[in-house]
Amino acid sequence: MADRSIAAGAGGEGAIRTLPFPVDPNVGGAGLHIGPMGAGRTWPADAALQRVHRIDFHVVLFFDAGPVRHMVDFAEYEAAAGDVLWIRPGQVHRFSGRSAYRGTVLTMQPGFLPRATVEATGLYRYDLPPLLRPDPVRLVALRAALTRLRGEYEDAATTATLPPALYTAVLRHALTAFLLRLAHLAATSGEADRHQADTAFTLFRDAVEQDFATNHTVSAYADALGYSRRTLVRAVRAATGQTPKGFIDRRVVLEAKRLLAHTDLPIGRVGAAVGFPDAANFSKFFHQRTDLTPARFRAELR
């Protein structure tokens, strides 16, 4: 799946900052960095991480201590020791000033892994929750895979026992092993089991992800997928507890929030980007589902 980056608007003082991939500690330009959490380590010390910001790369936070509260796409998550938070490109997030982040952070550019590996590891499964809680057995295996990856990374950064080209291949293999374990954990979580149990829901979810900006009607999705409206309602409710219309609307609202937070696009253009040519209709839709006007939502983040 292609990177679902938020459309960039005109940059101004009020725009939410996009943090680029941390190039300085990036070993040999490999597109991968792994190290301890902490300001001034993975990101510049002046990055203002406690403000809402966006990333255009993957971040995996492996926590050694907790609790830590972290906002991802306007939802708050509380992580404990042993938990993993996976933040994907295009998502907006915010670090908590009240939490002490301890553990390991892995950052990776989207193009670092081959496409087949990207598909196998679910790098763009935005439907899965970002917070993962491995059981004790899986936690041991994840820590072992992360330790191997970090060992190879540190060897490439310091000892350099292999040529650069071979280091890139070794790092890709070690990273793939870690991500496959992480992806399996995500795909077999209770929520993921319910989502994957019904083919009708899976197809609907993928269709909404592709067309939410132009198609807001349940009937159109049902017709395109070859299901009756009743079948689609039953499948989506079983998988998510929501109606199909509620599922579509939540995705539209999320994209609108991202655009309002990240860009300085006028409200009317934000509405047009998510399928509302009329700004008044967009404002009414947004207010009904968030209890905030688009302008008020944007102001509260600035």
C-alpha positions, 0 to 999 in steps of 0.5 A: 500500500502506498504511503498515505501522507497528508496533503501539505498546505501552505506552511505558516507559523501555525502549521503543525511541524513535520519531523523529517527522518533523523539523518544524522544518526542514520548508519551509512544512509541505510534509512534505519536508526535504532537507539535509546529513547530521549530528547536529543537522541533520536530527534533534535533537542529543539523538536518540540515533541510535546506539540502535535506533529507529523512524521513521514517515516515509521516509529516503533517505541519499545517501552522498558518502563511506564505508564506513558501516555501518548497521543496518536491520531487524536486518541490517547494511549497508555503504554506500560513496560513491555508494550510497543507503540507503532506509529506509521507515516502520515499519522500525527502524534504528540509526546507527553510532558508528564511521562518519562520515556524509557526504552528503545526507539526504532525509526525507519524510512518507508523505502528501506524494506523491499515491497514484498517485505512491506506487504508481509509485515503489514507496514501500512495496516492503518486499521490496526491499533498502534498500541500492542501488548505482547504476552510474556512468551512473545515479549521474550521473542520480541526482545531477542529479535530487537537485541539482534537488530540493535547489535547489528546496527551498533556493529555497523555504526562502530566496529564496521566488520562488513562492507556497507552494502552487506550491512544494509542487507544484514540490517534488512534481514534483522529488521524483517525478523523483528517486524514479522514478529511484531506484525504477527502480534498485531494481526492476532490481537483480539481486535485484529481477529474480529476484523479479519474474521469476515471477508466482507468487512476486510474488503469494505475496510480496504475500499473505504481506505481507498475511496473515503474522500469521494464516496460516503454512501454505504450503498455505493460500497455495497454495490461495488463489492457485490454485497447486499446492504444488509450483509455489509451492515451485519459484517461491519457491526460484527467486526467493529460494533459500528454501522458501515456509515459510522465506519466511513464517517470516522475515517473521514473525520480522522483525515479532516483532523489530520489536515486541520492539524497539519496544514494551514489549508482554509476550512473550505479546502479541507472539506473539499479534500474529504468530499465536501465541496460546500464548506458549510456542509463540511462544518456541520458534518464535523461539528455533529461528530466531534462537538467542535467546529473545524476552526475550533478544533484547529485553534485548540491545537495551535 
